[in-house]
Amino acid sequence: MFAKLREKLGGPLNRAPVVSVLRLHGAIGGGGGLRGGLNDAALATQIEQAFAPKRLKAVALSINSPGGSPTQSALIAARIRRLALEREVKVYAFCEDVAASGGYWLATAGDEIWADDNSIIGSIGVIYAGFGFQALLEKQGIERRVHTAGESKSMLDPFKPENPDDVARIKTLQEQIHQNFISQVKSRRGLKLADQNLFTGDVWVGEGAREVGLIDGVGHLVPKMKDIFGEKVRLNVITQKRSFFQRLGAPGVQDVAFAVEERALWSRFGL
């Protein structure tokens, strides 16, 4: 009786092809202060789990990120590629609302990149933003005293007038990171990229991103995986365990600070 039932169902369940689904949702932050953000240390276990199943056919990345730390973006993408090569499985990236800046860096970990018609893609650039409070201190009659060993130690101090030498220095650093970003995109997208300048920090939407080669097409995760691996494909969704205080919904000071920074990143794309 059981043999006939298995035959009717198309064979044992454990013979169905497995595709792990790894969610990369949110801003990308360092492993220290930005506890709510995506970072390599926090995602390491989840990424390992995504590549662990014995009948694994592919890993699907569900990406919804406005960017953040370039270093953490690079570390996460590199970890995914390293395991993909070790397990010899293909990685598919699926972009939701936004895969911009560091979010697009994550998408380049995929061998193929898919998006929705309305997805915002690109922003291949580097940004630094800050504030200047020197006028406020002067108005309030506050004198700030800073002593350093090393003339560049107080670079871009928000409580001092902007120094042209500091601006030149930060632009040099940004250019180095920008070139690393460009190299990542070119190495992963290769000849798919259109013969035009895609690295100005501009963004494209849906089909427009496909036309310039930043994505492979418009498509959604579940139907695309069924198209490739069949209706019986088993999606192994990897979930992140939350801490006791996160389950209680009790935010800490770092959580609040991250929420403000993350809100600013999303707002750049009208979200």
N, C-alpha and C positions, 0 to 999 in steps of 0.2 A: 504494500500500500504506500509506504513512504517513498519507494523508488518511483512509483507512478506520479506521486505528488511532486517530487523533485523534477521529473521530466516535464510535467505540466508547467512548472514555474521557470523552466529553462535552466535547471541545474542547481546545485547547492549555492546558497547565498554567498558563501565565502569565495566563490569563484568569480564573482562579479568584479570587473575592473575597479580599482580604487583611485580616486583623485582626492588629494588633501586640499582643503580650502583654508588658506591663511589670511586672516583679516589684518590689514595694515591701515587702520583708521585713526586719524588725528594728526596733530602737529608732531614734528620730529624734534626731540629735545635731548639734551645731554643726560648721562646716567646719574647725575647728581640732583640738581635742583628741580628739574622739570619731571616730577614723578608721574604726571599724567600723560606725558608724551611718549612717542615711540622711541626706543633706543635699543642698541644692540644687546646690552646686558639683560634688559627686561624681556627681550624677544628670543633670546638664545634657545631656551627650552622649547618654546612653541615651534620655532623653526626646525629644531631637531625632531620634534614629534611629527611635523608635517612630512618629513622625509623617511620616517621610520616604518610605515606599513609594508608588509612583505609583498603584497600584490599591487604595489603602487605603480600607477601608469603615468601620473603627472601631478604637479602641484599647481594649483590655481591661486593667484594672489588677488585678493579683493582690496583695492587701493582707493582710499579717499583721504587725501592729505594735501594741505596747502604749502607744505614744506617745513623748513626749520633748519636744524643743524646739518651742514654739509658733511661733517665728519661722521655723524651717526648714520646719515643716509648712505654714505659709502660703505660703512662697516656692515650695515644690514644687508645691502645688496650683495656685497662680497661674500657674506656668509651663505646666502641663498645660492649664489652661483657655485660656490665651493661644494656644497652638498649635492647640487644638481649634477655636477660632473662626477662626483663620487658614486651616486646612485644611478647615474646614466638615465635620468628622467627629464622630460621636457617641462618647462615652466611657462605658464600662461598668466599674463597680467591683465586684470580687468579693472578699468578706471571708472569710478562713480562720479560724484559731483566735480571733484578736482583731483588732478594728478599734476601738480605744478611745483616748480623749483625742486626741492628735495623729494617731493612726492613723485615727480617724474623720474628722478634718479632711482627711486625704488622700482618704478615701472620698468626701467631698463634691465632689471634682473630677469625679466621675462624674455623667453625666446620669441614670443608673440605678444603684442599689446593690443587689447581691444577696449572699446569705450562706448558710452552711450552717445546718442545724437547731441546731447546737451552738455557733455563732459567738457570741462576746461582743461586744456593740456598745454604743457610747455613751461614758460617762464624760466628759461635756461639762462640764469644770471645769478648774481650775488648782490645782496643788499645789506647795508648797515644803517640803522636808524637810532637816533638818540635825542637827547634834549640838552638845552643850555640854560643853566640857572644862575649865571653870574649876575645878571641884572637884578634878579629877585634878592640875592644875597646883599647886593649893594644897597638896594632900596630899604631892606630891613636892618641895615647897619651891622651885618654879620661879616666877620673876617675869617676866612678859611685858611688854615695853616697846613701845608703839606711839605714834607721833606723826603727826598728820594735819593737813592744811590743809583745812578743811571739816568741819563737825560731823557730817555724815552719811557721811563717807568710810569709817568702820569699822562700818557698819550690819550687824547680825547677826553680829558677830565671835564665832566659836564658842569662843573662849578667854576671853570676858567674860560676866558674867551677862546674861540676856536683858533687853533694854530695851523697856518697853511702847511707847515712841515708835517704835522700830524695827519692832515687830510691826504697829503701826498703818500705818506707811509701806509695808511689804511687802504688807499686805492691800489697800491702795489700788492698788498696782501690779497685784496679782492681779486685782482687780475690773475694771481696764481691759482686761487680756488676756482675761478671761472674757467681757466684753461683745463684744469682737472675735470671739471664738469663736462666740458666740450669733448674731451678725450673719451670719457665714459660713454657719452651718447654716440659718438662716431664708432667706437669699438663694438657697441652692441647693435646699432642700427645699420651701420655700413652703407651699402649701396641703396638701401631703401630711402635714404634721406634725399629730399629734393635739392637741386643745385641752386640753392639760395641761402641767404644768411638767416639761419634759424636760431642764432645764439645771442639775440639782442635783449632777451628778457620778455619778448612778446609771447602772447598766448593764442591758441587756436581752439575752435569748438568742433567736436564731433567729426563730421566728414572733412572739414577743413584740415584737421590734424592728420587725417589719412592722406590727403592730397599732398602734404609736404613730407610724408614719411615718418611722422612721429608715432603713429599707431598703424596697425595692420588692417583695421576695419572697425565697423560698428557692430557690436555684438555683446550679449549678456552672458554671464558665467554659466548658469544652469543649462540653458538651451544649447550653448556652444559646446559644453562638455558632453552633453547627450549626442550632439551631432557627430562628435569625434569618436567617443568611446561607447556609444550605444545607449539605449533607454535604460538598461539595467546598471549603468555606472553608479557606484556607491560613493557619495560625497562625504569625506571624512573631515568635518568642520573642527578646526583647532580653536579652542577657547582659552582665554587667559584667566587664571585664578586671581581673584581680587583679595586684598588683605581684609582682615577683620574690620578695621575702621572704614575701609571703602564700602564693605557690605552694609555697614551701619549708616552710610551716607554722611559721615562726619568729615568735613573738609579741614585740612590743616592749612597753615600759612602758605606752605609751598604750593598746595593745590590751588589756592586762590590766586597766587601770583602767576602760576601757569595758565589758569583759566583766562586771565587778562591778556597775557601774551598770545595765547592761542586764538582768542577772539579777534585780536588785531590781524593775525595771519589770515584767518578766514575772511575778514572784512575786505581785504585787498581784492577779493574776487566776487564781492557782492553777496556773500553768503553768511 
